[in-house]
Amino acid sequence: MIVGALGQKIARRIRAEGPLSVAAYMAMALHDPDDGYYARCHPIGTQGDFITAPEISQVFGELIGLWCALVWGELDRPDPVILAELGPGRGVLIGDLLRAAARIPDFRRALRLHLVEASAPLRAEQQHRLAQFEPIWVSRFEDLPDGPMLLVANEFLDALPVRQFVRRGADWAERLVALDGENRFVFVEGPPSPVARLLVPEASRDTAAQGAVVEICPAALALAAALGARFLHHPGAALFIDYGYLSSPPGPTLRALRRHRAVSELAAPGTADLSAHVDFTAFTEAARAGGAEVYGPVAQGRLLAALGAWERAAALRARATPSQQRTLDSGVERLLDPGGMGSQFKAIALISPGLPTPPGFDTGR
Ligand SMILES: C[S@@+](CC[C@H](N)C(=O)[O-])C[C@H]1O[C@@H](n2cnc3c(N)ncnc32)[C@H](O)[C@@H]1O
């Protein structure tokens, strides 16, 4: 049975055009302007579907602010400099970052805030939280103005649509979303083809087992290439933090989350968050081919510790009530936990060629 107005819309498209790529399904489920997940929902936080690092502790955004300030120094303190965030969510990270930046007045004065956000409800929330910083919104990375830039993005890449391919014989077949006889969305396979084979990363193309599934994220690769080319011509640096993998692809990683629980990706499109793990190797290759230097990935916990997470927590503790101290301690421990977020999440930095190693990236993985 098809659930909801968006389900009906996707079903009509499948009847008219045939099965959709997983990426086309994911893009509609997340961003349909009327009924997509990000058009309708308030997804982030304990009351939402998932929680993110900036929502766990202010220390996260503050330390990313410190990272930006240090890199700004390496860039020769450009003024003005674009401070861009991709997918700012509720605006918590950038709010904490800008509060921390106020301690370095020249840096704070130089920043021109730009937010790349597709979701209307989240833009409204950002407007509410960040109005004092006079942000400029754009819908796409390509719409950011030229010039020196510092860019940050936490859990943005995992929200970009992925395509999936299955190894069949010497070729690969694309996994698609279709309707079954009972009008339910189901995964099917297109015909194995040499064209699909060429879209699969070279490392897996001839070595993956029969039936193995590989994901590619064309939007993430295009973004990495565009940032690489930009940093060749305009000084800049970008810090991405996300979960993902480096070498052997883990199989299909597309997941749906509702109220912090995994649910079916296909049952009720638009009512659950969809995300997929980031292929850091492919992202690095695309950014390097574009012209940027790439550092990392390093574990989130190592980056935050190198930037002084414990020291910052101790300074905040000194002025906190016992209950605030407990919240602070548990938040920082969670962000740095080597058995949890501290290692599951990884940071990768793209920077203009010729700059020194960015802070926190000389610590190994
Ligand atoms: C998982 S949330 C992360 C939010 C925030 N960075 C945080 O850490 O709390 C993904 C964010 O990216 C935005 N987003 C997703 N896809 C986008 C796209 N293609 N273009 C612009 N924004 C997008 C969402 O609306 C949301 O703000």
The ligand as a Tripos MOL2 file, in Angstrom:
@<TRIPOS>MOLECULE
LIG
   27    29     1     0     0
SMALL
NO_CHARGES

@<TRIPOS>ATOM
      1 C1         21.6910   15.8120    8.9540 C.3       1 LIG1
      2 S1         21.2750   17.4980    8.9140 S.3       1 LIG1
      3 C2         22.7130   18.2050    9.7090 C.3       1 LIG1
      4 C3         22.4300   19.5180   10.3390 C.3       1 LIG1
      5 C4         23.5730   20.2330   11.0430 C.3       1 LIG1
      6 N1         24.7450   20.3620   10.2300 N.3       1 LIG1
      7 C5         23.9160   19.5870   12.3650 C.2       1 LIG1
      8 O1         25.0130   19.0710   12.5140 O.co2     1 LIG1
      9 O2         23.0540   19.6150   13.2620 O.co2     1 LIG1
     10 C6         21.4930   17.8840    7.1850 C.3       1 LIG1
     11 C7         21.3390   19.3370    6.8410 C.3       1 LIG1
     12 O3         21.6430   19.5240    5.4600 O.3       1 LIG1
     13 C8         20.5490   20.1440    4.7890 C.3       1 LIG1
     14 N2         20.5550   19.6160    3.4200 N.ar      1 LIG1
     15 C9         20.4210   18.3290    3.0560 C.ar      1 LIG1
     16 N3         20.5710   18.2020    1.7250 N.ar      1 LIG1
     17 C10        20.8180   19.4380    1.2490 C.ar      1 LIG1
     18 C11        21.0890   19.9530   -0.0440 C.ar      1 LIG1
     19 N4         21.1180   19.1700   -1.1150 N.pl3     1 LIG1
     20 N5         21.3270   21.2720   -0.1820 N.ar      1 LIG1
     21 C12        21.3040   22.0860    0.9140 C.ar      1 LIG1
     22 N6         21.0490   21.6610    2.1670 N.ar      1 LIG1
     23 C13        20.8120   20.3550    2.3420 C.ar      1 LIG1
     24 C14        19.3550   19.7760    5.6310 C.3       1 LIG1
     25 O4         18.2410   20.5920    5.4220 O.3       1 LIG1
     26 C15        19.9600   19.9270    7.0340 C.3       1 LIG1
     27 O5         20.0810   21.2800    7.3980 O.3       1 LIG1
@<TRIPOS>BOND
     1     1     2 1
     2     2     3 1
     3     2    10 1
     4     3     4 1
     5     4     5 1
     6     5     6 1
     7     5     7 1
     8     7     8 2
     9     7     9 1
    10    10    11 1
    11    11    12 1
    12    11    26 1
    13    12    13 1
    14    13    14 1
    15    13    24 1
    16    14    15 ar
    17    14    23 ar
    18    15    16 ar
    19    16    17 ar
    20    17    18 ar
    21    17    23 ar
    22    18    19 1
    23    18    20 ar
    24    20    21 ar
    25    21    22 ar
    26    22    23 ar
    27    24    25 1
    28    24    26 1
    29    26    27 1
@<TRIPOS>SUBSTRUCTURE
     1 LIG1         1 GROUP 0 **** ****
